[in-house]
Amino acid sequence: MIHAYNDMYLSDARRVLAGSFDHAVYTFGTELSEYYHYFVKSDLADRFERGDPFVVSGRSGIELARDVIERMRGEEISFVPFYHDNRSPEYWVGWALAYYQWYTDCSLRLLDEEVPIEVVLTMYDKYHEMDIMHFVERINDLRSNVRSTTYLRKYREMMGYSQSELAYITGIPVRTLQQYEQGRKALSRTRVDYVISLSKALNVDASLLIEGTCRGSS
């Protein structure tokens, strides 16, 4: 697998993003989602994702957070740093997301569209003491489920089928199709014959129903 940048910067990148999340919330008093949404749309995120040494290694987390928030507010800000005795959940989110972005070369903007930061934060209790690859696999599962849901509905509507009509053509129960489109069941884990039937009925490659790209959408 090709990663986002040289792994010599990975440890620093994780520390910086984690620290920026923590200080954005506890030093600067912003909502994590507000901070993150602004960050991922900025050139700083683009540079972070490429492993720009100035962004991922040349500054601290609090410096990155201050830069982002000053841009958000359009003014310079004064602050008193707040430090925890232990790592906060927000720190872990940044630590984990930095690894995921490096490992998959996925843009953070696309990732936030598919798995919102609020969802990632809820994963803290279960995953923060696990090996990081458990987190990677879970995020991949969530993203796959979102993509399959989106693509199935998109191609069904392009072909002009209702859910009932597609169910009749493919032999898949209409309730099951509804669960796919609602994200309650994942096409990536369903029966192979169902995927093949959908692929033929919608005239689309099966991989487009259950897979997606990452970097190209950034």
Backbone as ProteinMPNN parsed JSONL, in Angstrom:
{"seq_chain_A": "MIHAYNDMYLSDARRVLAGSFDHAVYTFGTELSEYYHYFVKSDLADRFERGDPFVVSGRSGIELARDVIERMRGEEISFVPFYHDNRSPEYWVGWALAYYQWYTDCSLRLLDEEVPIEVVLTMYDKYHEMDIMHFVERINDLRSNVRSTTYLRKYREMMGYSQSELAYITGIPVRTLQQYEQGRKALSRTRVDYVISLSKALNVDASLLIEGTCRGSS", "coords_chain_A": {"N_chain_A": [[0.839, -1.201, 0.0], [0.48, 2.247, -0.793], [1.444, 4.918, 1.121], [0.53, 8.139, 2.557], [2.7, 9.888, 2.948], [6.233, 10.068, 3.732], [7.118, 7.818, 6.281], [8.764, 8.779, 8.271], [7.844, 11.138, 9.25], [5.525, 10.534, 10.513], [5.051, 10.06, 13.321], [5.407, 12.628, 14.425], [3.392, 13.963, 13.028], [1.068, 12.753, 14.021], [1.212, 13.513, 16.7], [1.031, 16.314, 16.449], [-1.499, 16.774, 15.187], [-3.177, 15.581, 17.058], [-2.615, 17.129, 19.349], [-3.51, 19.602, 18.431], [-6.266, 19.219, 18.186], [-6.951, 18.769, 20.863], [-6.165, 21.212, 22.124], [-7.69, 23.011, 20.669], [-10.207, 22.575, 21.701], [-9.927, 22.67, 24.586], [-8.108, 24.703, 25.27], [-8.746, 26.846, 23.558], [-11.479, 26.823, 23.496], [-13.322, 26.002, 21.488], [-15.815, 24.196, 19.587], [-15.171, 20.821, 18.77], [-16.067, 19.814, 16.294], [-16.582, 22.165, 14.84], [-14.025, 23.319, 14.695], [-12.64, 21.264, 13.34], [-14.021, 21.032, 10.88], [-13.443, 23.489, 9.718], [-10.671, 23.312, 9.563], [-10.246, 21.103, 7.783], [-11.009, 22.111, 5.368], [-9.132, 23.913, 4.724], [-5.95, 25.177, 3.441], [-4.015, 24.288, 5.11], [-4.749, 21.724, 5.903], [-4.492, 20.37, 3.467], [-1.732, 20.558, 3.126], [-0.873, 19.214, 5.4], [-1.791, 16.628, 4.799], [-0.113, 15.939, 2.74], [2.216, 15.657, 4.008], [3.817, 17.87, 4.545], [6.655, 19.168, 5.907], [6.738, 21.529, 7.471], [4.171, 21.785, 8.46], [3.469, 19.276, 9.612], [5.554, 18.726, 11.277], [7.047, 20.935, 11.969], [5.884, 22.562, 13.86], [3.975, 22.955, 16.9], [1.113, 21.26, 18.366], [-0.559, 23.13, 19.615], [0.181, 25.454, 18.322], [-0.663, 24.947, 15.716], [-3.432, 24.751, 16.156], [-3.962, 27.36, 17.065], [-3.343, 28.835, 14.747], [-5.305, 27.903, 12.936], [-7.688, 28.654, 14.281], [-7.398, 31.415, 14.521], [-7.603, 32.092, 11.848], [-10.236, 31.282, 11.447], [-11.62, 33.106, 13.069], [-10.721, 35.499, 12.212], [-8.916, 37.187, 13.471], [-6.171, 37.988, 15.685], [-5.443, 36.036, 18.573], [-5.26, 35.859, 22.126], [-4.099, 33.634, 24.695], [-4.193, 31.163, 27.322], [-2.458, 28.316, 27.781], [-3.995, 25.118, 28.232], [-3.454, 22.169, 29.959], [-3.78, 18.641, 30.21], [-3.815, 16.095, 32.762], [-3.992, 13.537, 31.839], [-4.364, 12.006, 28.556], [-6.82, 13.427, 26.478], [-10.097, 12.494, 25.114], [-10.412, 13.894, 22.695], [-7.782, 14.328, 21.974], [-6.975, 11.717, 21.418], [-8.613, 11.206, 19.167], [-7.481, 12.894, 17.206], [-4.927, 11.76, 17.1], [-5.493, 9.173, 16.188], [-6.84, 9.678, 13.734], [-4.843, 10.971, 12.266], [-3.096, 8.881, 11.833], [-4.742, 7.183, 10.32], [-5.201, 8.748, 8.035], [-2.599, 8.959, 7.004], [-2.048, 6.233, 6.558], [-3.953, 5.38, 4.666], [-3.905, 7.319, 2.721], [-6.042, 9.033, 2.42], [-8.083, 11.845, 1.902], [-8.791, 14.177, 4.464], [-11.035, 15.738, 4.284], [-12.805, 14.301, 2.61], [-13.049, 12.031, 4.2], [-14.363, 13.098, 6.433], [-16.831, 13.652, 5.334], [-17.839, 11.125, 4.965], [-17.49, 9.729, 7.369], [-18.325, 11.378, 9.959], [-16.689, 13.65, 12.258], [-17.861, 13.662, 14.751], [-18.817, 11.083, 14.987], [-16.458, 9.624, 15.014], [-15.426, 10.472, 17.452], [-17.131, 9.19, 19.24], [-16.088, 6.678, 19.204], [-14.051, 6.46, 20.942], [-14.142, 5.253, 23.605], [-14.265, 2.494, 23.09], [-12.127, 1.944, 21.345], [-9.71, 3.233, 22.039], [-7.735, 1.966, 23.493], [-7.047, -0.15, 21.972], [-5.123, -1.873, 19.394], [-4.054, 0.204, 16.727], [-4.814, -0.633, 14.192], [-7.261, -1.867, 14.449], [-8.942, 0.291, 14.676], [-8.53, 1.441, 12.143], [-9.617, -0.566, 10.49], [-12.291, -0.501, 11.332], [-13.092, 2.098, 10.598], [-12.782, 1.84, 7.841], [-14.801, -0.03, 7.334], [-17.083, 1.479, 8.02], [-16.932, 3.518, 6.123], [-17.133, 2.069, 3.765], [-19.719, 1.124, 3.996], [-21.2, 3.5, 3.859], [-20.526, 4.355, 1.261], [-21.513, 2.25, -0.354], [-24.224, 2.432, 0.196], [-24.794, 4.988, -0.823], [-24.041, 4.719, -3.564], [-25.651, 2.595, -4.486], [-28.289, 3.613, -4.285], [-27.983, 5.822, -5.977], [-27.401, 4.668, -8.549], [-29.667, 3.088, -8.925], [-31.673, 5.029, -9.102], [-30.756, 6.384, -11.366], [-31.27, 4.491, -13.319], [-33.954, 4.526, -13.277], [-35.543, 2.929, -11.661], [-37.872, 1.9, -9.17], [-37.646, 0.936, -5.693], [-39.147, -1.377, -5.356], [-39.393, -2.313, -7.983], [-36.714, -2.871, -8.63], [-36.226, -4.837, -6.776], [-37.895, -6.864, -7.735], [-36.705, -7.426, -10.23], [-34.154, -8.334, -9.51], [-34.593, -10.308, -7.655], [-34.134, -9.917, -5.029], [-35.254, -9.407, -1.755], [-37.467, -6.665, -1.154], [-37.351, -5.378, 1.288], [-34.775, -5.945, 2.099], [-33.279, -4.547, 0.185], [-34.006, -1.968, 0.918], [-32.787, -1.84, 3.413], [-30.105, -1.902, 2.638], [-29.906, 0.585, 1.322], [-30.475, 2.285, 3.383], [-28.321, 1.979, 4.938], [-28.288, 0.077, 6.897], [-27.556, -2.474, 6.422], [-24.579, -3.827, 5.015], [-23.397, -3.79, 1.724], [-20.923, -4.771, 1.107], [-20.681, -6.97, 2.659], [-22.591, -8.748, 1.991], [-24.491, -11.372, 0.319], [-22.84, -12.907, -2.423], [-24.228, -13.489, -4.797], [-26.314, -11.666, -4.679], [-24.998, -9.211, -5.018], [-23.999, -9.575, -7.605], [-26.389, -9.799, -9.051], [-27.469, -7.232, -8.665], [-25.493, -5.733, -9.898], [-25.762, -6.517, -12.591], [-28.43, -5.752, -13.125], [-28.333, -3.004, -12.786], [-26.445, -2.304, -14.543], [-23.715, -1.798, -13.962], [-20.379, -1.926, -12.761], [-19.638, -4.313, -10.271], [-17.795, -3.618, -8.288], [-18.057, -0.872, -8.003], [-20.305, -0.593, -6.542], [-19.654, -1.454, -4.03], [-17.21, -0.442, -3.337], [-14.893, 2.359, -3.286], [-13.118, 5.4, -4.156], [-10.387, 7.343, -2.8], [-8.224, 9.47, -2.452], [-8.591, 10.825, -4.897], [-10.857, 12.338, -4.638], [-10.392, 14.473, -3.108]], "CA_chain_A": [[0.0, 0.0, 0.0], [1.197, 3.513, -0.84], [0.979, 5.799, 2.179], [0.421, 9.545, 2.169], [4.007, 10.547, 2.961], [7.288, 9.275, 4.367], [6.748, 7.507, 7.663], [9.626, 9.462, 9.231], [7.085, 12.255, 9.804], [4.245, 10.071, 11.043], [4.936, 10.273, 14.77], [5.204, 14.061, 14.644], [2.082, 14.335, 12.487], [0.048, 12.294, 14.965], [1.313, 14.37, 17.887], [0.574, 17.666, 16.131], [-2.946, 16.801, 14.976], [-3.792, 15.27, 18.354], [-2.491, 18.311, 20.201], [-4.342, 20.693, 17.919], [-7.651, 18.911, 18.558], [-7.076, 18.958, 22.301], [-6.083, 22.629, 22.472], [-8.826, 23.71, 20.069], [-11.346, 22.434, 22.612], [-9.703, 22.984, 25.991], [-7.411, 25.982, 25.416], [-9.394, 27.914, 22.807], [-12.908, 26.787, 23.756], [-14.158, 25.787, 20.305], [-16.351, 22.855, 19.401], [-14.279, 20.029, 17.94], [-16.592, 19.723, 14.94], [-16.382, 23.459, 14.183], [-12.594, 23.427, 14.403], [-12.235, 20.267, 12.349], [-14.606, 21.359, 9.581], [-12.677, 24.593, 9.161], [-9.331, 22.821, 9.252], [-10.173, 20.203, 6.625], [-11.253, 22.88, 4.153], [-8.056, 24.888, 4.591], [-4.719, 24.729, 2.816], [-3.219, 23.607, 6.127], [-5.081, 20.299, 5.826], [-3.863, 19.86, 2.244], [-0.295, 20.43, 3.387], [-0.737, 18.141, 6.382], [-2.016, 15.347, 4.124], [1.05, 15.669, 1.882], [3.395, 15.496, 4.854], [4.633, 19.079, 4.53], [7.375, 19.177, 7.19], [6.418, 22.696, 8.28], [2.876, 21.594, 9.114], [3.387, 18.053, 10.401], [6.687, 18.542, 12.178], [7.703, 22.191, 12.302], [5.117, 23.34, 14.831], [3.298, 22.149, 17.918], [-0.323, 21.177, 18.209], [-1.201, 24.377, 20.021], [0.449, 26.439, 17.273], [-1.566, 24.654, 14.603], [-4.783, 25.127, 16.576], [-4.056, 28.829, 17.075], [-3.361, 29.289, 13.359], [-6.617, 27.596, 12.362], [-8.741, 29.431, 14.949], [-7.24, 32.819, 14.139], [-8.191, 32.209, 10.519], [-11.683, 31.174, 11.623], [-12.174, 34.297, 13.717], [-10.245, 36.69, 11.506], [-8.197, 38.078, 14.375], [-5.204, 37.353, 16.564], [-6.036, 35.711, 19.863], [-4.37, 35.564, 23.252], [-4.58, 32.412, 25.338], [-3.407, 30.499, 28.36], [-2.555, 26.882, 27.446], [-4.554, 24.189, 29.209], [-2.858, 20.842, 29.792], [-4.418, 17.575, 30.976], [-2.965, 15.094, 33.397], [-4.048, 12.39, 30.929], [-4.788, 12.351, 27.206], [-8.267, 13.585, 26.338], [-10.673, 11.814, 23.95], [-10.13, 14.679, 21.495], [-6.388, 14.052, 21.617], [-6.957, 10.395, 20.775], [-9.216, 11.312, 17.838], [-6.464, 13.432, 16.305], [-3.857, 10.756, 17.015], [-5.976, 8.065, 15.357], [-7.127, 10.147, 12.379], [-3.582, 11.236, 11.57], [-2.592, 7.584, 11.364], [-5.611, 6.688, 9.245], [-4.953, 9.539, 6.82], [-1.299, 8.532, 6.466], [-2.091, 4.831, 6.143], [-4.825, 5.191, 3.502], [-3.779, 8.46, 1.8], [-7.394, 9.542, 2.237], [-8.222, 13.236, 2.32], [-9.596, 14.342, 5.664], [-12.33, 16.306, 3.896], [-13.651, 13.196, 2.174], [-13.313, 11.183, 5.36], [-15.366, 13.74, 7.282], [-18.127, 13.522, 4.67], [-18.3, 9.748, 5.084], [-17.529, 9.382, 8.795], [-18.173, 12.663, 10.651], [-15.814, 13.674, 13.423], [-18.663, 13.325, 15.931], [-18.876, 9.619, 15.041], [-15.13, 9.154, 15.43], [-15.288, 10.743, 18.881], [-17.864, 8.164, 20.002], [-15.329, 5.434, 19.162], [-12.957, 6.537, 21.913], [-14.23, 4.296, 24.711], [-14.024, 1.132, 22.636], [-10.933, 1.723, 20.522], [-8.497, 3.985, 22.35], [-6.688, 1.092, 24.029], [-6.8, -1.225, 21.004], [-4.165, -1.62, 18.328], [-4.594, 1.198, 15.808], [-5.382, -1.262, 12.998], [-8.681, -2.109, 14.7], [-9.591, 1.558, 14.323], [-8.467, 1.548, 10.682], [-10.584, -1.505, 9.912], [-13.643, -0.038, 11.63], [-13.358, 3.253, 9.736], [-12.972, 1.313, 6.487], [-16.138, -0.632, 7.286], [-18.069, 2.555, 8.016], [-16.856, 4.216, 4.832], [-17.653, 1.16, 2.744], [-21.166, 1.094, 4.15], [-21.708, 4.774, 3.333], [-20.372, 4.393, -0.2], [-22.43, 1.305, -0.991], [-25.555, 3.01, 0.337], [-24.905, 6.103, -1.766], [-23.953, 4.272, -4.95], [-26.811, 1.78, -4.836], [-29.424, 4.515, -4.515], [-27.665, 6.64, -7.142], [-27.545, 3.919, -9.804], [-31.071, 2.692, -9.047], [-32.421, 6.188, -9.57], [-30.323, 6.655, -12.734], [-31.938, 3.524, -14.192], [-35.384, 4.794, -13.212], [-36.255, 1.874, -10.948], [-38.263, 2.032, -7.772], [-37.092, -0.162, -4.915], [-39.949, -2.576, -5.633], [-39.042, -2.8, -9.321], [-35.379, -3.463, -8.574], [-36.362, -6.078, -6.019], [-38.491, -7.861, -8.636], [-35.726, -7.773, -11.259], [-32.992, -9.027, -8.952], [-34.978, -11.391, -6.761], [-33.734, -9.555, -3.67], [-36.408, -8.854, -1.033], [-37.471, -5.207, -1.138], [-36.91, -4.941, 2.617], [-33.315, -6.035, 2.12], [-32.794, -3.403, -0.586], [-34.192, -0.784, 1.753], [-31.756, -1.853, 4.445], [-28.853, -1.492, 1.992], [-29.931, 2.013, 1.046], [-30.513, 2.981, 4.662], [-27.066, 1.742, 5.627], [-28.454, -0.869, 8.0], [-26.79, -3.645, 5.998], [-23.487, -3.44, 4.123], [-23.266, -4.6, 0.515], [-19.612, -5.41, 1.102], [-20.736, -8.202, 3.445], [-23.79, -9.483, 1.642], [-24.317, -12.537, -0.544], [-22.22, -12.604, -3.708], [-25.227, -13.519, -5.867], [-27.063, -10.414, -4.609], [-24.172, -8.166, -5.635], [-23.961, -9.843, -9.044], [-27.708, -9.462, -9.591], [-27.573, -5.774, -8.685], [-24.566, -5.251, -10.913], [-26.36, -6.746, -13.905], [-29.66, -4.971, -13.27], [-28.011, -1.575, -12.837], [-25.441, -2.128, -15.6], [-22.576, -1.138, -13.349], [-19.424, -2.874, -12.199], [-19.944, -4.628, -8.871], [-16.882, -2.932, -7.379], [-18.53, 0.482, -7.765], [-21.358, -0.647, -5.531], [-19.145, -1.788, -2.698], [-15.919, 0.18, -3.105], [-14.798, 3.747, -3.676], [-11.782, 5.941, -4.161], [-10.146, 8.223, -1.673], [-7.462, 10.666, -2.741], [-9.076, 11.545, -6.057], [-12.016, 13.171, -4.326], [-9.997, 15.53, -2.169]], "C_chain_A": [[0.87, 1.245, 0.0], [0.6, 4.445, 0.214], [1.099, 7.261, 1.758], [1.766, 10.25, 2.08], [4.992, 9.653, 3.7], [6.971, 9.062, 5.847], [7.664, 8.146, 8.706], [8.908, 10.635, 9.897], [5.822, 11.813, 10.543], [4.068, 10.355, 12.528], [4.677, 11.735, 15.089], [3.818, 14.488, 14.177], [0.971, 13.935, 13.446], [0.037, 13.182, 16.21], [0.727, 15.756, 17.606], [-0.943, 17.714, 15.954], [-3.685, 16.524, 16.284], [-3.76, 16.49, 19.273], [-3.372, 19.453, 19.743], [-5.807, 20.469, 18.263], [-7.88, 19.209, 20.037], [-7.102, 20.44, 22.659], [-7.214, 23.436, 21.847], [-10.015, 23.708, 21.019], [-11.061, 23.028, 23.98], [-8.915, 24.267, 26.239], [-8.2, 27.115, 24.772], [-10.919, 27.874, 22.891], [-13.797, 26.659, 22.536], [-14.756, 24.382, 20.344], [-15.415, 22.088, 18.474], [-14.764, 19.989, 16.495], [-16.384, 21.023, 14.176], [-14.919, 23.63, 13.776], [-12.195, 22.502, 13.254], [-12.779, 20.609, 10.971], [-13.866, 22.517, 8.928], [-11.297, 24.118, 8.726], [-9.302, 22.015, 7.962], [-10.406, 20.937, 5.309], [-10.126, 23.874, 3.859], [-6.852, 24.297, 3.866], [-3.821, 24.016, 3.814], [-3.485, 22.112, 6.117], [-4.444, 19.679, 4.596], [-2.375, 19.624, 2.472], [-0.013, 19.327, 4.401], [-0.826, 16.785, 5.694], [-0.861, 14.967, 3.205], [2.316, 15.454, 2.698], [4.337, 16.672, 4.791], [5.326, 19.211, 5.884], [7.025, 20.368, 8.074], [5.125, 22.497, 9.054], [2.884, 20.389, 10.037], [4.504, 17.916, 11.421], [7.27, 19.851, 12.691], [6.963, 23.054, 13.303], [4.484, 22.393, 15.837], [1.812, 22.11, 17.627], [-1.02, 22.471, 18.563], [-0.973, 25.469, 18.989], [-0.447, 26.21, 16.068], [-2.988, 25.07, 14.951], [-4.955, 26.64, 16.561], [-4.146, 29.378, 15.656], [-4.743, 29.092, 12.741], [-7.694, 28.497, 12.966], [-8.614, 30.914, 14.646], [-7.779, 33.054, 12.732], [-9.714, 32.16, 10.604], [-12.28, 32.492, 12.093], [-11.733, 35.594, 13.054], [-9.522, 37.681, 12.385], [-7.189, 37.282, 15.192], [-5.848, 37.122, 17.93], [-4.948, 35.493, 20.906], [-4.943, 34.363, 23.996], [-3.641, 31.989, 26.454], [-3.539, 29.005, 28.109], [-3.14, 26.065, 28.592], [-3.974, 22.804, 28.93], [-3.541, 19.837, 30.723], [-3.376, 16.734, 31.705], [-2.887, 13.842, 32.521], [-4.546, 12.856, 29.568], [-6.315, 12.407, 27.127], [-8.783, 12.749, 25.169], [-10.385, 12.556, 22.647], [-8.697, 14.462, 21.031], [-6.297, 12.714, 20.88], [-7.535, 10.447, 19.369], [-8.196, 11.842, 16.832], [-5.339, 12.445, 16.058], [-4.256, 9.632, 16.054], [-6.229, 8.506, 13.913], [-5.857, 10.443, 11.592], [-2.989, 9.932, 11.042], [-3.423, 7.086, 10.192], [-5.342, 7.437, 7.954], [-3.624, 9.141, 6.183], [-1.392, 7.135, 5.871], [-2.855, 4.654, 4.835], [-4.61, 6.228, 2.407], [-5.157, 9.018, 1.456], [-7.455, 10.995, 2.687], [-9.134, 13.319, 3.538], [-10.966, 14.924, 5.334], [-13.286, 15.206, 3.449], [-14.015, 12.302, 3.349], [-14.399, 11.787, 6.241], [-16.751, 13.666, 6.659], [-18.713, 12.129, 4.884], [-18.412, 9.286, 6.537], [-17.277, 10.666, 9.584], [-17.337, 12.552, 11.924], [-16.572, 13.319, 14.699], [-18.766, 11.815, 16.109], [-17.548, 9.063, 15.525], [-14.949, 9.355, 16.936], [-16.004, 9.7, 19.731], [-17.109, 6.839, 20.053], [-14.259, 5.364, 20.24], [-13.005, 5.425, 22.954], [-13.846, 2.884, 24.276], [-12.632, 0.939, 22.049], [-9.649, 2.366, 21.037], [-7.381, 3.126, 22.952], [-6.374, -0.079, 23.109], [-5.643, -0.861, 20.068], [-4.813, -0.723, 17.278], [-5.237, 0.558, 14.58], [-6.839, -1.664, 13.205], [-9.49, -0.862, 14.349], [-9.634, 1.721, 12.806], [-9.52, 0.666, 10.029], [-12.017, -1.046, 10.154], [-14.02, 1.162, 10.757], [-13.576, 2.794, 8.3], [-14.358, 0.692, 6.324], [-17.215, 0.444, 7.204], [-18.093, 3.273, 6.68], [-17.422, 3.356, 3.713], [-19.17, 1.125, 2.788], [-21.801, 2.365, 3.587], [-21.651, 4.798, 1.816], [-21.357, 3.464, -0.88], [-23.86, 1.812, -0.928], [-25.776, 4.104, -0.702], [-24.947, 5.619, -3.195], [-25.163, 3.449, -5.356], [-28.015, 2.663, -5.143], [-29.208, 5.339, -5.785], [-27.926, 5.895, -8.443], [-28.968, 3.406, -9.998], [-31.894, 3.841, -9.623], [-32.035, 6.559, -11.0], [-31.015, 5.727, -13.735], [-33.456, 3.692, -14.165], [-36.197, 3.731, -12.509], [-36.704, 2.345, -9.574], [-37.605, 0.881, -7.013], [-37.84, -1.46, -5.198], [-39.597, -3.177, -6.991], [-37.677, -3.467, -9.317], [-35.413, -4.776, -7.801], [-36.916, -7.189, -6.912], [-37.471, -8.341, -9.661], [-34.608, -8.645, -10.71], [-33.356, -10.235, -8.101], [-34.552, -11.15, -5.327], [-34.955, -8.972, -2.949], [-36.335, -7.331, -0.943], [-37.017, -4.672, 0.21], [-35.391, -4.959, 2.723], [-32.694, -4.877, 1.339], [-32.909, -2.112, 0.223], [-33.122, -0.7, 2.836], [-30.38, -1.486, 3.887], [-28.815, 0.021, 1.824], [-29.978, 2.852, 2.319], [-29.22, 2.811, 5.458], [-27.162, 0.781, 6.788], [-27.807, -2.215, 7.697], [-25.74, -3.189, 4.997], [-23.42, -4.377, 2.92], [-21.932, -5.348, 0.477], [-19.61, -6.724, 1.863], [-21.971, -9.039, 3.128], [-23.468, -10.66, 0.738], [-23.772, -12.119, -1.901], [-23.257, -12.57, -4.825], [-26.105, -12.269, -5.852], [-26.291, -9.292, -5.303], [-24.133, -8.339, -7.15], [-25.294, -9.46, -9.699], [-27.893, -7.95, -9.687], [-26.683, -5.182, -9.765], [-25.152, -5.38, -12.316], [-27.588, -5.858, -14.123], [-29.378, -3.482, -13.444], [-26.949, -1.249, -13.881], [-24.221, -1.358, -15.09], [-21.659, -2.2, -12.756], [-19.704, -3.073, -10.708], [-19.057, -3.859, -7.896], [-17.334, -1.513, -7.076], [-19.643, 0.527, -6.728], [-20.803, -0.824, -4.127], [-17.809, -1.155, -2.378], [-15.966, 1.649, -3.494], [-13.357, 4.191, -3.683], [-11.627, 6.925, -3.017], [-9.5, 9.526, -2.126], [-8.05, 11.48, -3.879], [-10.221, 12.468, -5.771], [-11.653, 14.324, -3.404], [-9.998, 16.879, -2.844]], "O_chain_A": [[1.878, 1.304, 0.704], [-0.598, 4.726, 0.2], [1.697, 7.575, 0.728], [1.955, 11.118, 1.228], [4.619, 8.605, 4.228], [6.608, 9.994, 6.564], [7.379, 8.068, 9.901], [9.305, 11.079, 10.974], [5.129, 12.641, 11.134], [3.017, 10.849, 12.938], [3.829, 12.052, 15.924], [3.147, 15.277, 14.842], [0.031, 14.701, 13.658], [-1.026, 13.553, 16.707], [0.007, 16.305, 18.439], [-1.603, 18.595, 16.506], [-4.697, 17.159, 16.578], [-4.764, 16.835, 19.896], [-3.921, 20.19, 20.562], [-6.517, 21.418, 18.595], [-8.879, 19.825, 20.411], [-7.967, 20.878, 23.417], [-7.655, 24.431, 22.421], [-10.737, 24.698, 21.135], [-11.863, 23.81, 24.49], [-9.038, 24.864, 27.309], [-8.32, 28.201, 25.338], [-11.585, 28.79, 22.41], [-14.922, 27.158, 22.544], [-14.262, 23.5, 21.046], [-14.919, 22.646, 17.496], [-13.963, 20.116, 15.57], [-16.046, 20.996, 12.992], [-14.618, 24.034, 12.652], [-11.504, 22.909, 12.32], [-12.055, 20.486, 9.983], [-13.681, 22.525, 7.711], [-10.815, 24.478, 7.652], [-8.42, 22.222, 7.128], [-10.038, 20.434, 4.248], [-10.168, 24.589, 2.858], [-6.744, 23.082, 3.697], [-2.96, 23.228, 3.423], [-2.566, 21.314, 6.3], [-3.908, 18.573, 4.67], [-1.83, 18.603, 2.054], [0.968, 18.594, 4.275], [-0.026, 15.891, 5.973], [-0.658, 13.786, 2.925], [3.364, 15.111, 2.152], [5.544, 16.502, 4.964], [4.655, 19.353, 6.906], [7.012, 20.241, 9.298], [4.992, 22.982, 10.178], [2.356, 20.468, 11.146], [4.42, 17.09, 12.33], [7.918, 19.873, 13.737], [7.383, 24.18, 13.568], [4.465, 21.178, 15.64], [1.312, 22.828, 16.761], [-1.97, 22.871, 17.89], [-1.838, 26.323, 18.793], [-0.937, 27.164, 15.465], [-3.675, 25.677, 14.13], [-5.977, 27.146, 16.098], [-4.936, 30.284, 15.389], [-5.285, 29.997, 12.105], [-8.522, 29.045, 12.238], [-9.626, 31.604, 14.525], [-8.352, 34.108, 12.457], [-10.402, 32.91, 9.912], [-13.309, 32.939, 11.587], [-12.302, 36.656, 13.305], [-9.504, 38.878, 12.096], [-7.326, 36.072, 15.371], [-6.683, 37.906, 18.381], [-3.86, 35.006, 20.6], [-6.146, 34.108, 23.93], [-2.479, 32.391, 26.521], [-4.642, 28.47, 28.216], [-2.824, 26.288, 29.761], [-4.003, 22.329, 27.795], [-3.839, 20.148, 31.876], [-2.212, 16.675, 31.31], [-1.855, 13.173, 32.465], [-5.081, 13.957, 29.435], [-7.006, 11.533, 27.651], [-7.997, 12.335, 24.317], [-10.142, 11.932, 21.615], [-8.429, 14.417, 19.831], [-5.628, 12.601, 19.853], [-7.008, 9.799, 18.464], [-8.063, 11.301, 15.734], [-4.856, 12.312, 14.934], [-3.461, 9.199, 15.219], [-5.874, 7.793, 12.975], [-5.799, 10.195, 10.387], [-2.447, 9.889, 9.938], [-2.879, 6.623, 9.19], [-5.262, 6.826, 6.889], [-3.535, 9.002, 4.963], [-0.865, 6.888, 4.787], [-2.449, 3.863, 3.984], [-5.079, 6.045, 1.283], [-5.399, 9.427, 0.32], [-6.929, 11.337, 3.747], [-10.134, 12.606, 3.622], [-11.946, 14.638, 6.021], [-14.445, 15.182, 3.863], [-15.16, 11.867, 3.475], [-15.263, 11.067, 6.741], [-17.748, 13.623, 7.38], [-19.93, 11.967, 4.974], [-19.326, 8.539, 6.887], [-16.123, 11.005, 9.849], [-17.289, 11.506, 12.571], [-15.998, 12.744, 15.624], [-18.798, 11.318, 17.235], [-17.51, 8.145, 16.344], [-14.38, 8.499, 17.614], [-15.539, 9.36, 20.819], [-17.447, 5.966, 20.853], [-13.631, 4.322, 20.429], [-12.012, 4.728, 23.161], [-13.177, 2.163, 25.017], [-12.022, -0.114, 22.234], [-8.578, 2.066, 20.509], [-6.213, 3.516, 22.924], [-5.527, -0.911, 23.432], [-5.244, 0.299, 19.967], [-5.996, -0.877, 16.976], [-6.128, 1.159, 13.981], [-7.583, -1.791, 12.232], [-10.584, -0.955, 13.794], [-10.665, 2.098, 12.251], [-10.229, 1.1, 9.121], [-12.868, -1.186, 9.275], [-15.134, 1.233, 10.24], [-14.462, 3.305, 7.614], [-15.007, 0.871, 5.294], [-18.15, 0.334, 6.411], [-19.163, 3.598, 6.164], [-18.108, 3.856, 2.822], [-19.831, 1.098, 1.75], [-22.829, 2.302, 2.913], [-22.606, 5.21, 1.158], [-21.975, 3.84, -1.876], [-24.625, 1.646, -1.878], [-26.807, 4.143, -1.373], [-25.797, 6.057, -3.97], [-25.653, 3.596, -6.475], [-28.684, 2.472, -6.159], [-30.134, 5.53, -6.573], [-28.591, 6.416, -9.339], [-29.429, 3.3, -11.134], [-32.711, 3.642, -10.523], [-32.886, 7.001, -11.771], [-31.311, 6.129, -14.86], [-34.163, 3.062, -14.951], [-37.404, 3.629, -12.724], [-35.999, 3.098, -8.902], [-37.067, -0.042, -7.625], [-37.229, -2.526, -5.272], [-39.512, -4.397, -7.136], [-37.499, -4.518, -9.934], [-34.7, -5.72, -8.144], [-36.454, -8.328, -6.846], [-37.383, -9.538, -9.931], [-34.166, -9.587, -11.368], [-32.511, -11.096, -7.854], [-34.599, -12.059, -4.498], [-35.627, -8.106, -3.51], [-35.269, -6.771, -0.688], [-36.369, -3.628, 0.276], [-34.795, -4.091, 3.361], [-31.703, -4.292, 1.775], [-32.008, -1.273, 0.205], [-32.615, 0.38, 3.137], [-29.582, -0.84, 4.566], [-27.815, 0.663, 2.143], [-29.559, 4.009, 2.316], [-29.045, 3.418, 6.515], [-26.229, 0.671, 7.583], [-27.541, -3.003, 8.605], [-25.982, -2.268, 4.217], [-23.39, -5.598, 3.071], [-21.83, -6.423, -0.112], [-18.67, -7.511, 1.746], [-22.349, -9.924, 3.895], [-22.304, -10.913, 0.428], [-24.187, -11.105, -2.462], [-23.181, -11.717, -5.71], [-26.592, -11.85, -6.901], [-26.859, -8.522, -6.077], [-24.223, -7.362, -7.892], [-25.312, -8.866, -10.777], [-28.415, -7.448, -10.682], [-27.073, -4.245, -10.461], [-25.048, -4.46, -13.128], [-27.754, -5.281, -15.198], [-30.096, -2.785, -14.162], [-26.594, -0.088, -14.085], [-23.765, -0.397, -15.711], [-22.12, -3.248, -12.303], [-19.974, -2.115, -9.982], [-19.5, -3.488, -6.809], [-17.032, -0.991, -6.003], [-19.889, 1.564, -6.112], [-21.414, -0.391, -3.15], [-17.31, -1.305, -1.263], [-16.989, 2.126, -3.986], [-12.469, 3.447, -3.265], [-12.596, 7.292, -2.353], [-10.158, 10.566, -2.178], [-8.012, 12.71, -3.835], [-10.535, 13.32, -6.602], [-12.53, 15.071, -2.97], [-9.691, 17.888, -2.209]]}, "name": "protein", "num_of_chains": 1, "seq": "MIHAYNDMYLSDARRVLAGSFDHAVYTFGTELSEYYHYFVKSDLADRFERGDPFVVSGRSGIELARDVIERMRGEEISFVPFYHDNRSPEYWVGWALAYYQWYTDCSLRLLDEEVPIEVVLTMYDKYHEMDIMHFVERINDLRSNVRSTTYLRKYREMMGYSQSELAYITGIPVRTLQQYEQGRKALSRTRVDYVISLSKALNVDASLLIEGTCRGSS"}
